[in-house]
Amino acid sequence: MAAPARASVGGYALGTWLPELRESAQVPAGERGAVSPERRRALEEIAPWWCPAWPITWQRAYATARQWWLECDGRVDWAQLAQETAYEGEQLGRWSQAQRAGWPDLEADQRDLLTAIGIEADPELVAAKAAAEAKPTLSRGDRFVQGLAAEPEIHTRESND
C-alpha cells in the first residue's frame, strides 16, 4: 500500500494515516505506540506490503509499474523500455533499469514482486554497476592535489605558445 501523501478516501486522509502506521510498526510489540498484532494482521490481509522493509519510495514506484503492467495486459518488455518512459509521473524506464541493474542488492521479496510483473535481473547491467562501484572515488581534496600537481606542466605548456 503506497498512497500519495495527499490521498484521501471519503474525506479520510489515507495518505497521512499510512505513514503514521508505518512509523508505529517500527515500535517493538508491547511498547506504547506499537501496532497491535490484530491490526497488523488486518492490514496484511488487505495489503501484505503495507509496511515494507525497503523504502516506501520504492514501493510507490513498484505500485506504479505494476499498474502500468496491468493496463498493458502484462505485455511489457522491460528490457527494451526506453529510459524516458514515464507513467503517472514515475520514471518507469529509469526505475526498471535500476532494478534490473541492482538486482543483487534487492530483498528477496522485492525480487519476487518484480518477477511477478516481468522485471528480471540483467547480468550485463549488474556487471556494469558492480564495475562502476568498484572504481575508487576521489575526494575533492584528492582532485585538488592532482590539479595542483598538473598545474606547473599546464602553465609551462600554455606559456610557451
mmCIF file of the C-alpha atoms, coordinates in Angstrom:
data_MODEL
# 
_entry.id   MODEL 
# 
loop_
_atom_site.group_PDB 
_atom_site.id 
_atom_site.type_symbol 
_atom_site.label_atom_id 
_atom_site.label_alt_id 
_atom_site.label_comp_id 
_atom_site.label_asym_id 
_atom_site.label_entity_id 
_atom_site.label_seq_id 
_atom_site.pdbx_PDB_ins_code 
_atom_site.Cartn_x 
_atom_site.Cartn_y 
_atom_site.Cartn_z 
_atom_site.occupancy 
_atom_site.B_iso_or_equiv 
_atom_site.pdbx_formal_charge 
_atom_site.auth_seq_id 
_atom_site.auth_comp_id 
_atom_site.auth_asym_id 
_atom_site.auth_atom_id 
_atom_site.pdbx_PDB_model_num 
ATOM 1   C CA . MET A 1 1   ? 0.000   0.000   0.000   1.00 0.00 ? 1   MET A CA 1 
ATOM 2   C CA . ALA A 1 2   ? 1.713   3.150   -1.172  1.00 0.00 ? 2   ALA A CA 1 
ATOM 3   C CA . ALA A 1 3   ? -0.645  6.079   -1.253  1.00 0.00 ? 3   ALA A CA 1 
ATOM 4   C CA . PRO A 1 4   ? 0.390   9.595   -2.243  1.00 0.00 ? 4   PRO A CA 1 
ATOM 5   C CA . ALA A 1 5   ? 0.756   11.941  0.731   1.00 0.00 ? 5   ALA A CA 1 
ATOM 6   C CA . ARG A 1 6   ? -2.398  13.867  -0.252  1.00 0.00 ? 6   ARG A CA 1 
ATOM 7   C CA . ALA A 1 7   ? -4.551  10.784  -0.901  1.00 0.00 ? 7   ALA A CA 1 
ATOM 8   C CA . SER A 1 8   ? -7.891  10.660  0.830   1.00 0.00 ? 8   SER A CA 1 
ATOM 9   C CA . VAL A 1 9   ? -10.877 8.328   0.743   1.00 0.00 ? 9   VAL A CA 1 
ATOM 10  C CA . GLY A 1 10  ? -14.261 9.611   1.780   1.00 0.00 ? 10  GLY A CA 1 
ATOM 11  C CA . GLY A 1 11  ? -12.594 12.643  3.326   1.00 0.00 ? 11  GLY A CA 1 
ATOM 12  C CA . TYR A 1 12  ? -10.238 10.474  5.398   1.00 0.00 ? 12  TYR A CA 1 
ATOM 13  C CA . ALA A 1 13  ? -6.546  11.417  4.954   1.00 0.00 ? 13  ALA A CA 1 
ATOM 14  C CA . LEU A 1 14  ? -5.259  7.982   3.956   1.00 0.00 ? 14  LEU A CA 1 
ATOM 15  C CA . GLY A 1 15  ? -2.009  9.496   2.681   1.00 0.00 ? 15  GLY A CA 1 
ATOM 16  C CA . THR A 1 16  ? -1.045  10.685  6.161   1.00 0.00 ? 16  THR A CA 1 
ATOM 17  C CA . TRP A 1 17  ? -2.577  7.768   8.066   1.00 0.00 ? 17  TRP A CA 1 
ATOM 18  C CA . LEU A 1 18  ? -0.427  5.114   6.342   1.00 0.00 ? 18  LEU A CA 1 
ATOM 19  C CA . PRO A 1 19  ? 2.947   6.745   7.128   1.00 0.00 ? 19  PRO A CA 1 
ATOM 20  C CA . GLU A 1 20  ? 1.862   7.117   10.744  1.00 0.00 ? 20  GLU A CA 1 
ATOM 21  C CA . LEU A 1 21  ? 1.014   3.400   10.828  1.00 0.00 ? 21  LEU A CA 1 
ATOM 22  C CA . ARG A 1 22  ? 4.374   2.507   9.287   1.00 0.00 ? 22  ARG A CA 1 
ATOM 23  C CA . GLU A 1 23  ? 6.106   4.558   11.952  1.00 0.00 ? 23  GLU A CA 1 
ATOM 24  C CA . SER A 1 24  ? 4.106   2.789   14.669  1.00 0.00 ? 24  SER A CA 1 
ATOM 25  C CA . ALA A 1 25  ? 5.042   -0.552  13.119  1.00 0.00 ? 25  ALA A CA 1 
ATOM 26  C CA . GLN A 1 26  ? 8.684   0.191   13.942  1.00 0.00 ? 26  GLN A CA 1 
ATOM 27  C CA . VAL A 1 27  ? 7.871   0.374   17.675  1.00 0.00 ? 27  VAL A CA 1 
ATOM 28  C CA . PRO A 1 28  ? 8.581   -3.001  19.316  1.00 0.00 ? 28  PRO A CA 1 
ATOM 29  C CA . ALA A 1 29  ? 5.461   -5.049  20.099  1.00 0.00 ? 29  ALA A CA 1 
ATOM 30  C CA . GLY A 1 30  ? 4.068   -4.393  23.550  1.00 0.00 ? 30  GLY A CA 1 
ATOM 31  C CA . GLU A 1 31  ? 5.537   -0.901  23.808  1.00 0.00 ? 31  GLU A CA 1 
ATOM 32  C CA . ARG A 1 32  ? 3.406   2.212   23.808  1.00 0.00 ? 32  ARG A CA 1 
ATOM 33  C CA . GLY A 1 33  ? 2.542   3.290   20.278  1.00 0.00 ? 33  GLY A CA 1 
ATOM 34  C CA . ALA A 1 34  ? 3.153   -0.119  18.664  1.00 0.00 ? 34  ALA A CA 1 
ATOM 35  C CA . VAL A 1 35  ? 0.693   -1.524  16.142  1.00 0.00 ? 35  VAL A CA 1 
ATOM 36  C CA . SER A 1 36  ? -1.211  -4.354  17.779  1.00 0.00 ? 36  SER A CA 1 
ATOM 37  C CA . PRO A 1 37  ? -0.871  -7.840  16.267  1.00 0.00 ? 37  PRO A CA 1 
ATOM 38  C CA . GLU A 1 38  ? -4.600  -7.803  15.397  1.00 0.00 ? 38  GLU A CA 1 
ATOM 39  C CA . ARG A 1 39  ? -4.294  -4.547  13.460  1.00 0.00 ? 39  ARG A CA 1 
ATOM 40  C CA . ARG A 1 40  ? -1.133  -5.736  11.743  1.00 0.00 ? 40  ARG A CA 1 
ATOM 41  C CA . ARG A 1 41  ? -2.925  -8.915  10.583  1.00 0.00 ? 41  ARG A CA 1 
ATOM 42  C CA . ALA A 1 42  ? -5.932  -6.881  9.385   1.00 0.00 ? 42  ALA A CA 1 
ATOM 43  C CA . LEU A 1 43  ? -3.663  -4.605  7.346   1.00 0.00 ? 43  LEU A CA 1 
ATOM 44  C CA . GLU A 1 44  ? -1.697  -7.537  5.919   1.00 0.00 ? 44  GLU A CA 1 
ATOM 45  C CA . GLU A 1 45  ? -4.944  -9.182  4.788   1.00 0.00 ? 45  GLU A CA 1 
ATOM 46  C CA . ILE A 1 46  ? -5.701  -6.091  2.715   1.00 0.00 ? 46  ILE A CA 1 
ATOM 47  C CA . ALA A 1 47  ? -2.157  -5.417  1.502   1.00 0.00 ? 47  ALA A CA 1 
ATOM 48  C CA . PRO A 1 48  ? 0.803   -7.599  2.520   1.00 0.00 ? 48  PRO A CA 1 
ATOM 49  C CA . TRP A 1 49  ? 3.217   -4.792  1.652   1.00 0.00 ? 49  TRP A CA 1 
ATOM 50  C CA . TRP A 1 50  ? 1.634   -2.011  3.720   1.00 0.00 ? 50  TRP A CA 1 
ATOM 51  C CA . CYS A 1 51  ? 4.856   -1.733  5.744   1.00 0.00 ? 51  CYS A CA 1 
ATOM 52  C CA . PRO A 1 52  ? 7.751   -2.972  3.618   1.00 0.00 ? 52  PRO A CA 1 
ATOM 53  C CA . ALA A 1 53  ? 11.315  -3.378  4.870   1.00 0.00 ? 53  ALA A CA 1 
ATOM 54  C CA . TRP A 1 54  ? 12.504  -1.272  1.934   1.00 0.00 ? 54  TRP A CA 1 
ATOM 55  C CA . PRO A 1 55  ? 11.898  2.446   1.301   1.00 0.00 ? 55  PRO A CA 1 
ATOM 56  C CA . ILE A 1 56  ? 8.321   3.475   0.630   1.00 0.00 ? 56  ILE A CA 1 
ATOM 57  C CA . THR A 1 57  ? 9.537   5.392   -2.427  1.00 0.00 ? 57  THR A CA 1 
ATOM 58  C CA . TRP A 1 58  ? 10.493  2.031   -3.921  1.00 0.00 ? 58  TRP A CA 1 
ATOM 59  C CA . GLN A 1 59  ? 7.056   0.649   -3.061  1.00 0.00 ? 59  GLN A CA 1 
ATOM 60  C CA . ARG A 1 60  ? 5.347   3.624   -4.734  1.00 0.00 ? 60  ARG A CA 1 
ATOM 61  C CA . ALA A 1 61  ? 7.409   3.171   -7.888  1.00 0.00 ? 61  ALA A CA 1 
ATOM 62  C CA . TYR A 1 62  ? 6.637   -0.555  -7.882  1.00 0.00 ? 62  TYR A CA 1 
ATOM 63  C CA . ALA A 1 63  ? 2.911   0.115   -7.441  1.00 0.00 ? 63  ALA A CA 1 
ATOM 64  C CA . THR A 1 64  ? 3.009   2.463   -10.430 1.00 0.00 ? 64  THR A CA 1 
ATOM 65  C CA . ALA A 1 65  ? 4.976   -0.052  -12.517 1.00 0.00 ? 65  ALA A CA 1 
ATOM 66  C CA . ARG A 1 66  ? 2.528   -2.812  -11.607 1.00 0.00 ? 66  ARG A CA 1 
ATOM 67  C CA . GLN A 1 67  ? -0.450  -0.623  -12.519 1.00 0.00 ? 67  GLN A CA 1 
ATOM 68  C CA . TRP A 1 68  ? 1.075   0.158   -15.902 1.00 0.00 ? 68  TRP A CA 1 
ATOM 69  C CA . TRP A 1 69  ? 1.904   -3.524  -16.434 1.00 0.00 ? 69  TRP A CA 1 
ATOM 70  C CA . LEU A 1 70  ? -1.726  -4.434  -15.647 1.00 0.00 ? 70  LEU A CA 1 
ATOM 71  C CA . GLU A 1 71  ? -3.056  -1.762  -18.016 1.00 0.00 ? 71  GLU A CA 1 
ATOM 72  C CA . CYS A 1 72  ? -0.764  -3.196  -20.721 1.00 0.00 ? 72  CYS A CA 1 
ATOM 73  C CA . ASP A 1 73  ? -2.237  -6.673  -20.072 1.00 0.00 ? 73  ASP A CA 1 
ATOM 74  C CA . GLY A 1 74  ? 1.181   -7.854  -18.904 1.00 0.00 ? 74  GLY A CA 1 
ATOM 75  C CA . ARG A 1 75  ? 2.754   -7.152  -22.277 1.00 0.00 ? 75  ARG A CA 1 
ATOM 76  C CA . VAL A 1 76  ? 5.691   -5.007  -21.207 1.00 0.00 ? 76  VAL A CA 1 
ATOM 77  C CA . ASP A 1 77  ? 9.212   -5.719  -22.421 1.00 0.00 ? 77  ASP A CA 1 
ATOM 78  C CA . TRP A 1 78  ? 11.072  -4.100  -19.539 1.00 0.00 ? 78  TRP A CA 1 
ATOM 79  C CA . ALA A 1 79  ? 14.464  -4.816  -21.114 1.00 0.00 ? 79  ALA A CA 1 
ATOM 80  C CA . GLN A 1 80  ? 13.516  -2.783  -24.206 1.00 0.00 ? 80  GLN A CA 1 
ATOM 81  C CA . LEU A 1 81  ? 11.714  0.009   -22.340 1.00 0.00 ? 81  LEU A CA 1 
ATOM 82  C CA . ALA A 1 82  ? 13.147  3.414   -23.197 1.00 0.00 ? 82  ALA A CA 1 
ATOM 83  C CA . GLN A 1 83  ? 14.720  5.193   -20.238 1.00 0.00 ? 83  GLN A CA 1 
ATOM 84  C CA . GLU A 1 84  ? 12.476  8.196   -20.876 1.00 0.00 ? 84  GLU A CA 1 
ATOM 85  C CA . THR A 1 85  ? 9.297   6.164   -20.383 1.00 0.00 ? 85  THR A CA 1 
ATOM 86  C CA . ALA A 1 86  ? 7.141   7.733   -17.688 1.00 0.00 ? 86  ALA A CA 1 
ATOM 87  C CA . TYR A 1 87  ? 3.727   6.830   -16.322 1.00 0.00 ? 87  TYR A CA 1 
ATOM 88  C CA . GLU A 1 88  ? 1.705   8.661   -13.680 1.00 0.00 ? 88  GLU A CA 1 
ATOM 89  C CA . GLY A 1 89  ? 4.713   10.886  -13.021 1.00 0.00 ? 89  GLY A CA 1 
ATOM 90  C CA . GLU A 1 90  ? 7.037   7.948   -12.330 1.00 0.00 ? 90  GLU A CA 1 
ATOM 91  C CA . GLN A 1 91  ? 10.139  7.475   -14.482 1.00 0.00 ? 91  GLN A CA 1 
ATOM 92  C CA . LEU A 1 92  ? 9.465   3.789   -15.162 1.00 0.00 ? 92  LEU A CA 1 
ATOM 93  C CA . GLY A 1 93  ? 12.181  3.403   -17.779 1.00 0.00 ? 93  GLY A CA 1 
ATOM 94  C CA . ARG A 1 94  ? 14.923  4.568   -15.450 1.00 0.00 ? 94  ARG A CA 1 
ATOM 95  C CA . TRP A 1 95  ? 13.403  2.825   -12.439 1.00 0.00 ? 95  TRP A CA 1 
ATOM 96  C CA . SER A 1 96  ? 13.059  -0.560  -14.152 1.00 0.00 ? 96  SER A CA 1 
ATOM 97  C CA . GLN A 1 97  ? 16.628  -0.367  -15.458 1.00 0.00 ? 97  GLN A CA 1 
ATOM 98  C CA . ALA A 1 98  ? 17.873  0.457   -11.953 1.00 0.00 ? 98  ALA A CA 1 
ATOM 99  C CA . GLN A 1 99  ? 16.033  -2.600  -10.588 1.00 0.00 ? 99  GLN A CA 1 
ATOM 100 C CA . ARG A 1 100 ? 17.496  -4.859  -13.263 1.00 0.00 ? 100 ARG A CA 1 
ATOM 101 C CA . ALA A 1 101 ? 20.988  -3.486  -12.553 1.00 0.00 ? 101 ALA A CA 1 
ATOM 102 C CA . GLY A 1 102 ? 20.661  -3.545  -8.769  1.00 0.00 ? 102 GLY A CA 1 
ATOM 103 C CA . TRP A 1 103 ? 19.075  -6.994  -8.534  1.00 0.00 ? 103 TRP A CA 1 
ATOM 104 C CA . PRO A 1 104 ? 21.646  -8.421  -6.074  1.00 0.00 ? 104 PRO A CA 1 
ATOM 105 C CA . ASP A 1 105 ? 21.003  -5.510  -3.691  1.00 0.00 ? 105 ASP A CA 1 
ATOM 106 C CA . LEU A 1 106 ? 17.241  -6.071  -3.539  1.00 0.00 ? 106 LEU A CA 1 
ATOM 107 C CA . GLU A 1 107 ? 15.436  -8.011  -0.824  1.00 0.00 ? 107 GLU A CA 1 
ATOM 108 C CA . ALA A 1 108 ? 14.147  -11.447 -1.883  1.00 0.00 ? 108 ALA A CA 1 
ATOM 109 C CA . ASP A 1 109 ? 10.557  -10.190 -1.553  1.00 0.00 ? 109 ASP A CA 1 
ATOM 110 C CA . GLN A 1 110 ? 11.334  -7.227  -3.821  1.00 0.00 ? 110 GLN A CA 1 
ATOM 111 C CA . ARG A 1 111 ? 12.766  -9.586  -6.442  1.00 0.00 ? 111 ARG A CA 1 
ATOM 112 C CA . ASP A 1 112 ? 9.616   -11.736 -6.162  1.00 0.00 ? 112 ASP A CA 1 
ATOM 113 C CA . LEU A 1 113 ? 7.387   -8.693  -6.685  1.00 0.00 ? 113 LEU A CA 1 
ATOM 114 C CA . LEU A 1 114 ? 9.410   -7.605  -9.710  1.00 0.00 ? 114 LEU A CA 1 
ATOM 115 C CA . THR A 1 115 ? 9.485   -11.081 -11.229 1.00 0.00 ? 115 THR A CA 1 
ATOM 116 C CA . ALA A 1 116 ? 5.698   -11.247 -10.932 1.00 0.00 ? 116 ALA A CA 1 
ATOM 117 C CA . ILE A 1 117 ? 5.431   -8.284  -13.332 1.00 0.00 ? 117 ILE A CA 1 
ATOM 118 C CA . GLY A 1 118 ? 8.179   -9.479  -15.661 1.00 0.00 ? 118 GLY A CA 1 
ATOM 119 C CA . ILE A 1 119 ? 11.172  -7.495  -14.394 1.00 0.00 ? 119 ILE A CA 1 
ATOM 120 C CA . GLU A 1 120 ? 14.263  -9.658  -14.028 1.00 0.00 ? 120 GLU A CA 1 
ATOM 121 C CA . ALA A 1 121 ? 17.967  -9.214  -13.420 1.00 0.00 ? 121 ALA A CA 1 
ATOM 122 C CA . ASP A 1 122 ? 20.088  -8.124  -16.376 1.00 0.00 ? 122 ASP A CA 1 
ATOM 123 C CA . PRO A 1 123 ? 23.544  -9.723  -15.966 1.00 0.00 ? 123 PRO A CA 1 
ATOM 124 C CA . GLU A 1 124 ? 25.189  -7.078  -18.158 1.00 0.00 ? 124 GLU A CA 1 
ATOM 125 C CA . LEU A 1 125 ? 23.663  -4.212  -16.170 1.00 0.00 ? 125 LEU A CA 1 
ATOM 126 C CA . VAL A 1 126 ? 24.533  -5.937  -12.876 1.00 0.00 ? 126 VAL A CA 1 
ATOM 127 C CA . ALA A 1 127 ? 28.169  -6.329  -14.016 1.00 0.00 ? 127 ALA A CA 1 
ATOM 128 C CA . ALA A 1 128 ? 28.375  -2.733  -15.256 1.00 0.00 ? 128 ALA A CA 1 
ATOM 129 C CA . LYS A 1 129 ? 27.002  -1.442  -11.949 1.00 0.00 ? 129 LYS A CA 1 
ATOM 130 C CA . ALA A 1 130 ? 29.459  -3.566  -9.965  1.00 0.00 ? 130 ALA A CA 1 
ATOM 131 C CA . ALA A 1 131 ? 32.365  -2.326  -12.113 1.00 0.00 ? 131 ALA A CA 1 
ATOM 132 C CA . ALA A 1 132 ? 31.318  1.305   -11.668 1.00 0.00 ? 132 ALA A CA 1 
ATOM 133 C CA . GLU A 1 133 ? 31.032  0.851   -7.926  1.00 0.00 ? 133 GLU A CA 1 
ATOM 134 C CA . ALA A 1 134 ? 34.462  -0.833  -7.784  1.00 0.00 ? 134 ALA A CA 1 
ATOM 135 C CA . LYS A 1 135 ? 36.212  2.232   -9.222  1.00 0.00 ? 135 LYS A CA 1 
ATOM 136 C CA . PRO A 1 136 ? 37.832  4.263   -6.478  1.00 0.00 ? 136 PRO A CA 1 
ATOM 137 C CA . THR A 1 137 ? 36.232  7.633   -5.939  1.00 0.00 ? 137 THR A CA 1 
ATOM 138 C CA . LEU A 1 138 ? 38.356  10.699  -5.460  1.00 0.00 ? 138 LEU A CA 1 
ATOM 139 C CA . SER A 1 139 ? 37.617  13.211  -2.779  1.00 0.00 ? 139 SER A CA 1 
ATOM 140 C CA . ARG A 1 140 ? 37.682  16.930  -3.506  1.00 0.00 ? 140 ARG A CA 1 
ATOM 141 C CA . GLY A 1 141 ? 40.994  17.047  -1.667  1.00 0.00 ? 141 GLY A CA 1 
ATOM 142 C CA . ASP A 1 142 ? 42.452  14.299  -3.887  1.00 0.00 ? 142 ASP A CA 1 
ATOM 143 C CA . ARG A 1 143 ? 41.289  16.123  -7.010  1.00 0.00 ? 143 ARG A CA 1 
ATOM 144 C CA . PHE A 1 144 ? 42.839  19.345  -5.729  1.00 0.00 ? 144 PHE A CA 1 
ATOM 145 C CA . VAL A 1 145 ? 46.194  17.609  -5.169  1.00 0.00 ? 145 VAL A CA 1 
ATOM 146 C CA . GLN A 1 146 ? 46.030  16.124  -8.692  1.00 0.00 ? 146 GLN A CA 1 
ATOM 147 C CA . GLY A 1 147 ? 45.214  19.504  -10.178 1.00 0.00 ? 147 GLY A CA 1 
ATOM 148 C CA . LEU A 1 148 ? 47.964  21.184  -8.197  1.00 0.00 ? 148 LEU A CA 1 
ATOM 149 C CA . ALA A 1 149 ? 50.496  18.602  -9.386  1.00 0.00 ? 149 ALA A CA 1 
ATOM 150 C CA . ALA A 1 150 ? 49.414  19.050  -13.032 1.00 0.00 ? 150 ALA A CA 1 
ATOM 151 C CA . GLU A 1 151 ? 49.348  22.846  -12.898 1.00 0.00 ? 151 GLU A CA 1 
ATOM 152 C CA . PRO A 1 152 ? 53.106  23.513  -13.449 1.00 0.00 ? 152 PRO A CA 1 
ATOM 153 C CA . GLU A 1 153 ? 53.093  21.384  -16.622 1.00 0.00 ? 153 GLU A CA 1 
ATOM 154 C CA . ILE A 1 154 ? 49.985  23.120  -17.930 1.00 0.00 ? 154 ILE A CA 1 
ATOM 155 C CA . HIS A 1 155 ? 51.420  26.536  -17.030 1.00 0.00 ? 155 HIS A CA 1 
ATOM 156 C CA . THR A 1 156 ? 54.671  25.760  -18.867 1.00 0.00 ? 156 THR A CA 1 
ATOM 157 C CA . ARG A 1 157 ? 52.835  24.438  -21.918 1.00 0.00 ? 157 ARG A CA 1 
ATOM 158 C CA . GLU A 1 158 ? 50.425  27.376  -22.086 1.00 0.00 ? 158 GLU A CA 1 
ATOM 159 C CA . SER A 1 159 ? 53.183  29.955  -21.517 1.00 0.00 ? 159 SER A CA 1 
ATOM 160 C CA . ASN A 1 160 ? 55.280  28.669  -24.452 1.00 0.00 ? 160 ASN A CA 1 
ATOM 161 C CA . ASP A 1 161 ? 52.523  29.020  -27.029 1.00 0.00 ? 161 ASP A CA 1 
# 
